[in-house]
């Protein structure tokens, strides 16, 4: 998935005069520290997102892959499409820790598999995962805040075996 995504991002970046690329699980962030009995400080609890998309070395989006199928039913109980609350909390932590200080939170995407074929069409500088379509749903997290967090629910194609 990362290789195909990077091909698409490279083409879009080239035509826009910048460098777009994705990095998968290479970097991790420690989110807490604690003091040991000897007075030294240790780091704890690691965040390691599946995908971070960059534009000219600056992160512009955080994505995480989920290897489960979204729920197609649309009723009061399933309005979340089967997206789990812990997954949303995980994404909120990514936005809090990884977004550059003093800037709006980076947009987020949860990526779910579906059978299909991959197309690079639709990817844009301001929508680096646009080739995956408009998404099944877009949630706004902290909607009362000055800078709410955008969380798109997208599906990525997997070829049939």
Residue pairs with C-beta under 8 A, 6 or more apart in sequence:
1 65
1 156
2 22
2 23
2 24
2 51
4 118
5 22
5 51
5 53
6 21
6 22
7 120
8 120
8 123
8 131
9 20
9 21
9 22
9 53
9 123
9 128
10 19
10 20
10 21
11 120
11 123
12 20
12 120
12 123
12 124
12 125
12 128
13 19
13 20
13 21
13 55
13 125
16 125
18 55
18 56
18 125
19 54
19 55
19 56
19 57
20 53
20 54
20 55
20 125
20 128
21 53
21 54
22 51
22 52
22 53
22 54
22 63
22 128
23 51
23 52
23 54
24 50
24 51
25 48
25 49
25 50
25 51
27 48
27 52
28 46
28 47
28 48
29 46
29 47
29 48
29 97
29 98
30 43
30 44
30 45
30 46
31 44
31 45
31 46
31 47
31 93
31 97
32 43
32 44
32 45
33 41
33 42
33 43
33 44
34 41
34 42
34 44
35 41
35 42
36 42
47 93
47 94
47 97
47 98
49 62
49 63
49 64
49 94
49 98
50 63
50 64
50 65
50 111
51 62
51 63
51 64
51 65
51 111
52 59
52 61
52 62
52 63
52 98
53 59
53 60
53 61
53 62
53 63
53 128
53 129
54 60
55 125
55 128
58 100
59 98
59 99
59 100
59 106
60 106
60 107
60 128
61 106
61 107
61 108
61 109
61 128
61 129
62 91
62 94
62 95
62 98
62 106
62 107
62 108
62 109
63 108
63 109
63 110
63 111
63 129
64 87
64 90
64 91
64 94
64 108
64 109
64 110
64 111
65 111
65 112
65 113
65 156
66 87
66 110
66 111
66 112
67 113
68 82
68 112
69 82
69 112
69 113
69 114
70 81
70 82
70 83
70 112
70 136
70 153
70 155
71 78
71 81
71 82
81 136
81 137
81 153
83 110
83 137
83 153
87 110
88 139
88 141
88 151
91 108
91 110
91 141
91 149
91 151
92 141
92 149
94 106
94 108
95 105
95 106
95 108
95 141
95 149
96 105
98 106
99 105
99 106
104 147
105 147
105 148
105 149
107 149
107 150
107 151
107 152
108 141
108 149
108 150
108 151
108 152
109 129
109 135
109 151
109 152
109 153
109 154
110 151
110 152
110 153
110 154
111 129
111 132
111 154
111 155
111 156
112 136
112 153
112 154
112 155
112 156
113 155
113 156
113 157
113 158
114 155
114 156
114 157
114 158
115 157
115 158
115 159
115 160
116 155
116 157
116 158
116 159
117 157
117 159
118 131
118 156
118 157
119 131
120 131
121 131
122 130
122 131
122 132
122 133
123 129
123 130
123 131
124 130
129 152
129 154
132 154
132 155
132 156
133 154
133 155
135 152
135 153
135 154
136 153
136 154
136 155
137 152
137 153
138 150
138 151
138 152
138 153
139 150
139 151
139 152
139 153
140 148
140 149
140 150
140 151
141 148
141 149
141 150
141 151
142 148
142 149
